[in-house]
Amino acid sequence: MTRKRIFLLTIALLSIAFSWWGVATAQNGLVMRSFDRDNVPMLYVAPKNQDNIPGVLVAHGFAGSKQLMLGYAHTLAHAGYGVLLWDFGGHGANSTPLKFGSLQEYIDVATATLLEQPQIDASRLASLGHSMGSGAVISAAIKDSQSFAATVAVSPTGKGVTSATPRNLQLQAGSWEPGFVKNAEKLLQAAGGENQNLATGKGRELIIVPNAEHITILFRDASHQAALKWLNATFGLQSNSKYLDRRMIFYGLHLLGWLILLAAIAPKLRFNTNNQKVAWFRSFAGLLVAPFVASGLLSGLDGAIPEGSATRIELQSLGGLLVGGALGVWFFLAGTTWLITIWNFPRPKIQNLYFGLGLFALLWLAFGAMAQVVWLQWWLIPSRLLVFPILSLACLPWFLASEIVQQNAGIIKRIAWWFCQSILLVTGLIVAVSLVPSLSFIYLLLPIFPLVFGVLAFAATQVNDTWTYALGSTLFFGWTLAAAFPLAG
């Protein structure tokens, strides 16, 4: 091994080790307990050696999980709060399919569980929720206004607020999510406008978090600290905590470390199975039309069978996942269209299977090993494992076509291909959602696709082998879809 690769390997291992140290130190001084209650996966986070502390329920949004809300949990727990998080039905590690009318049942179970914790002062309770979870905590606080002294609604979806209920309502929205800003403003108006009458329970506040959209707002200090300040004012607490949640920075360092590791070992993964060049015109033409063909076909599939028919295909819950199954079908249609356009199918070798699995394992560890304890339920429960192979198979044509057209391309050309893929993929999905409104949640995920495909583009540059990359990346992407989207009923 050359000195350069030894250096890269050393930097990679140090980065990975340091990132795990950083995430571990964020838990110093905290109690973290995972358990199930009434088949609901829960996580309790609280300061060590403190009693008679306020309790806070923290509810995630659609396609979220308890891990996604850990930034709030860490910030509040370091400041002296006991926090309970859980997975709604069909989300994260909860195998019970989601029923939107059952959200209150989860709030009731979570409230009872939080009150069972010996550290919690039952007379001082509050709630915090994001998106779908914000609607759930607002409704719960209206229904039982005496139990919850304050409610924080991030990217709010609730309704029914008045000048008196819920008590001490703080609304938050990111400046890059205008729809939720507008809804927050409507809620604020219905709640009587801003005021600081927290002693009477009529406090109202709207926080616009700058440069944040529907997902990144969850990782912003401005959001965490605003919620903490509001709760401290409600309960009359003076917090000495200087904790700022930096776990996502360490997560990024962890991901970078694994990618550097890939760069160090990449020569061992190269086989150059495709030496046939595809004409530039056919390559780009395929990419240009594929997303729109897929969106049109998906729309046709949605309307092919009349509403109410026993054999109607419900795209929103296709394949046992809400939205995620339809997204897998979209990638299959787009990828197949692209493959037909370029009409070049390199012959795989048996070694590609081994090295493709190796690439999948590396990407799995790079992206998900730390995500499990930072922001995403990465370990798949059995019902999610069942859909993982199907989603992976559906995504294979796209990743195979993507690497065929980029085989042996230089770094500049690969960056150009990544940029074009990102633009056309996002545009195609926007068209798909406009044609099939039941998939509108995809709108909120659009900023994520260029980031994920950027990571995969780097892997493709290092591996530079069609089938190794196609197998490794499609297994990784299929696993990601299976982990992220809610289970359907």
PyMOL commands that set and color helices and strands:
alter all, ss='L'
color gray80, all
select helices_A, chain A and resi 3-25+66-78+100-116+132-143+178-190+198-200+216-219+221-235+247-269+280-303+315-320+324-342+350-369+371-374+382-406+411-435+437-439+442-445+448-463+466-484
alter helices_A, ss='H'
color red, helices_A
select strands_A, chain A and resi 30-37+40-47+53-59+82-86+120-130+150-154+169-174+204-209
alter strands_A, ss='S'
color yellow, strands_A
deselect
rebuild
show_as cartoon
